[in-house]
Amino acid sequence: MENKITDLKQGVKNPDRVNVFVDGKFSFSLDLSQVVDFHLKIGQTLTDQELKGLKHASEYGKLYGRTLEWVLTRPRSIRETRDHLRLKRFQKKLDYTDADIEEIIGRLVAKNYLNDRHFAEWFIENRFVKKGVSPRRLEQELAKKGIDRALIDELLSNSTRDEASEIKKVIAKKSNKYSAEKLLAYLVRQGFSYDLSKELIAESTIPNPTATD
């Protein structure tokens, strides 16, 4: 087999991809930009190693496209994206390497599709915005997403969300389900200040919580 490119056809489902036919049969597809970068043309002969490399590039291009779509659905952190790609590789037994993952992440960062600061700002202002969430919980969740501790501290200190307002949201949501004492315990478990929670419960219509030392 001489691995000759016998045809290049625009994809039907995705016009931005090109179907590459080798020796009269469909072999793989590439992004249009990849076809240009690799200088592919009809009649070109490929070595077995070149063909293998192009097939890998095909899978890489698909992976990049799917990852780009994923990060555009909502802001994502770098660690979140890396973990997502590693999980998909494991679940579907896909043939791409850690180096491929890092290259994709690098491209997305360079194009500002991945930005930990933008992600953290979005996360702080949108996480449980109606239900209420404690700064401590936001801090813990952002740390799990791989956000730098100094950045977390900076953004939380500048956030328009304050602990008192968040506690009041929880009280409004839970006051009909819990006694004052149980609500206080719930708020503390959620990471809110004991003293501030107790004070705001006392100001509400719920009976004052039992004092505990």
C-alpha positions as CSV (number, residue, x, y, z in Angstrom):
1,M,0.0,0.0,0.0
2,E,1.4,3.4,-1.0
3,N,-0.9,5.5,1.2
4,K,-1.8,7.9,-1.5
5,I,-4.3,10.7,-0.8
6,T,-7.0,10.1,-3.5
7,D,-9.6,12.7,-2.4
8,L,-10.2,15.6,-0.1
9,K,-13.9,16.4,0.6
10,Q,-15.6,18.9,2.8
11,G,-17.4,17.4,5.7
12,V,-21.2,17.1,5.5
13,K,-22.0,17.4,9.2
14,N,-19.2,19.8,9.9
15,P,-18.2,21.9,6.9
16,D,-15.1,23.1,8.8
17,R,-13.6,19.7,8.6
18,V,-12.1,17.9,5.6
19,N,-12.5,14.2,5.0
20,V,-9.3,12.7,3.7
21,F,-9.4,9.6,1.5
22,V,-6.4,7.4,1.2
23,D,-6.1,4.7,-1.5
24,G,-9.8,5.3,-2.4
25,K,-11.2,4.9,1.1
26,F,-12.1,7.3,3.9
27,S,-9.2,7.4,6.3
28,F,-9.6,10.4,8.7
29,S,-10.8,14.0,8.9
30,L,-8.9,17.2,9.7
31,D,-9.8,20.8,10.4
32,L,-9.4,22.9,7.3
33,S,-6.6,24.8,9.1
34,Q,-4.8,21.5,9.7
35,V,-5.1,20.5,6.0
36,V,-3.4,23.8,5.1
37,D,-0.7,23.5,7.8
38,F,0.2,20.0,6.7
39,H,0.1,21.0,3.0
40,L,-2.1,18.1,2.1
41,K,-3.2,17.6,-1.5
42,I,-4.7,15.0,-3.8
43,G,-2.1,12.7,-5.2
44,Q,0.3,13.1,-2.3
45,T,1.9,9.9,-1.0
46,L,2.3,9.4,2.8
47,T,4.7,7.1,4.7
48,D,3.1,4.8,7.3
49,Q,4.6,7.1,10.0
50,E,3.1,10.2,8.3
51,L,-0.3,8.6,8.1
52,K,-0.2,7.6,11.7
53,G,0.8,11.2,12.7
54,L,-2.1,12.6,10.6
55,K,-4.6,10.3,12.2
56,H,-3.3,11.4,15.6
57,A,-3.7,15.0,14.5
58,S,-7.2,14.2,13.4
59,E,-8.1,13.0,16.9
60,Y,-6.4,15.9,18.5
61,G,-8.4,18.3,16.3
62,K,-11.7,16.7,17.3
63,L,-10.6,16.8,21.0
64,Y,-9.8,20.5,20.8
65,G,-13.1,21.3,19.1
66,R,-15.1,19.4,21.7
67,T,-13.1,21.0,24.5
68,L,-13.6,24.4,23.1
69,E,-17.4,23.9,22.9
70,W,-17.3,22.6,26.6
71,V,-15.4,25.7,27.9
72,L,-17.8,28.0,26.0
73,T,-20.9,26.7,27.7
74,R,-19.8,28.5,30.9
75,P,-16.6,29.8,32.5
76,R,-14.2,26.9,33.5
77,S,-11.0,26.8,35.5
78,I,-7.8,25.3,34.2
79,R,-7.8,22.4,36.7
80,E,-11.5,21.7,36.0
81,T,-10.7,21.5,32.3
82,R,-7.7,19.2,32.8
83,D,-9.7,16.9,35.1
84,H,-12.5,16.8,32.6
85,L,-10.2,15.7,29.7
86,R,-8.5,13.1,31.9
87,L,-11.9,11.7,33.0
88,K,-13.1,11.5,29.4
89,R,-10.0,9.7,28.3
90,F,-10.4,7.2,31.1
91,Q,-14.2,6.7,30.6
92,K,-14.0,6.4,26.8
93,K,-10.5,4.9,26.5
94,L,-9.5,7.6,24.1
95,D,-6.0,7.7,22.6
96,Y,-4.6,11.1,23.6
97,T,-1.8,11.9,26.0
98,D,-1.2,14.3,28.9
99,A,1.0,16.3,26.5
100,D,-2.1,16.7,24.2
101,I,-4.2,17.8,27.1
102,E,-1.6,20.4,28.2
103,E,-1.2,21.7,24.6
104,I,-5.0,22.1,24.3
105,I,-5.1,23.9,27.6
106,G,-2.3,26.1,26.6
107,R,-4.1,27.1,23.4
108,L,-7.3,27.9,25.2
109,V,-5.4,30.0,27.8
110,A,-3.6,31.9,25.0
111,K,-6.9,32.7,23.4
112,N,-8.4,33.7,26.8
113,Y,-11.1,31.0,26.6
114,L,-9.6,29.7,29.9
115,N,-8.9,32.3,32.6
116,D,-8.8,31.4,36.2
117,R,-9.5,35.0,37.4
118,H,-12.5,35.3,35.1
119,F,-13.8,31.9,36.2
120,A,-13.4,32.7,39.9
121,E,-15.1,36.1,39.5
122,W,-18.0,34.4,37.7
123,F,-18.2,31.6,40.3
124,I,-18.2,33.9,43.3
125,E,-21.0,36.1,41.9
126,N,-23.2,33.2,40.6
127,R,-22.8,30.3,43.0
128,F,-26.0,29.8,44.9
129,V,-26.9,33.4,44.3
130,K,-30.5,32.9,45.3
131,K,-30.0,30.3,48.0
132,G,-27.1,31.9,49.8
133,V,-23.6,30.6,50.4
134,S,-20.9,31.3,52.9
135,P,-17.5,32.8,52.0
136,R,-15.9,29.7,53.6
137,R,-17.7,27.4,51.3
138,L,-16.9,29.5,48.2
139,E,-13.3,29.5,49.3
140,Q,-13.2,25.7,49.7
141,E,-15.0,25.1,46.3
142,L,-12.7,27.5,44.5
143,A,-9.6,25.8,46.0
144,K,-10.9,22.4,44.7
145,K,-11.2,24.0,41.2
146,G,-7.5,24.8,41.4
147,I,-7.8,28.6,42.0
148,D,-4.8,30.2,43.7
149,R,-5.4,31.0,47.4
150,A,-4.2,34.6,47.0
151,L,-6.6,35.2,44.1
152,I,-9.5,33.7,46.1
153,D,-8.7,36.0,49.1
154,E,-8.5,39.0,46.8
155,L,-11.8,38.3,45.0
156,L,-13.8,37.4,48.1
157,S,-12.6,40.5,49.8
158,N,-13.8,42.6,46.9
159,S,-17.1,40.7,46.3
160,T,-20.4,42.5,46.6
161,R,-21.7,39.4,48.4
162,D,-21.5,39.8,52.2
163,E,-22.0,37.1,54.8
164,A,-24.9,38.8,56.5
165,S,-26.9,39.0,53.2
166,E,-26.1,35.4,52.4
167,I,-27.3,34.3,55.9
168,K,-30.5,36.2,55.4
169,K,-31.1,34.3,52.1
170,V,-30.7,31.0,53.9
171,I,-33.0,32.1,56.8
172,A,-35.7,33.1,54.3
173,K,-35.4,29.7,52.5
174,K,-35.2,27.5,55.6
175,S,-37.1,29.2,58.3
176,N,-40.3,27.2,57.6
177,K,-38.4,23.9,57.8
178,Y,-36.2,24.4,60.8
179,S,-36.5,25.6,64.4
180,A,-34.2,28.4,65.3
181,E,-31.8,26.1,67.0
182,K,-31.6,23.7,64.1
183,L,-31.3,26.5,61.6
184,L,-28.4,27.9,63.6
185,A,-26.7,24.5,63.5
186,Y,-27.4,24.3,59.7
187,L,-25.9,27.7,59.1
188,V,-22.7,26.8,61.0
189,R,-22.4,23.6,59.1
190,Q,-22.6,25.6,55.9
191,G,-19.6,27.6,57.0
192,F,-21.3,30.8,58.3
193,S,-20.2,32.6,61.5
194,Y,-21.9,31.3,64.6
195,D,-22.3,34.7,66.2
196,L,-23.6,36.4,63.1
197,S,-26.0,33.6,62.3
198,K,-27.4,33.6,65.9
199,E,-27.8,37.4,65.8
200,L,-29.6,37.4,62.4
201,I,-31.9,34.5,63.5
202,A,-32.7,36.5,66.6
203,E,-33.7,39.4,64.4
204,S,-36.0,37.3,62.3
205,T,-39.4,36.0,63.2
206,I,-38.1,32.6,64.3
207,P,-37.9,32.1,68.0
208,N,-34.5,32.7,69.5
209,P,-32.1,29.8,69.4
210,T,-31.2,28.1,72.6
211,A,-27.9,29.5,73.9
212,T,-25.0,27.1,73.8
213,D,-21.5,27.6,75.1
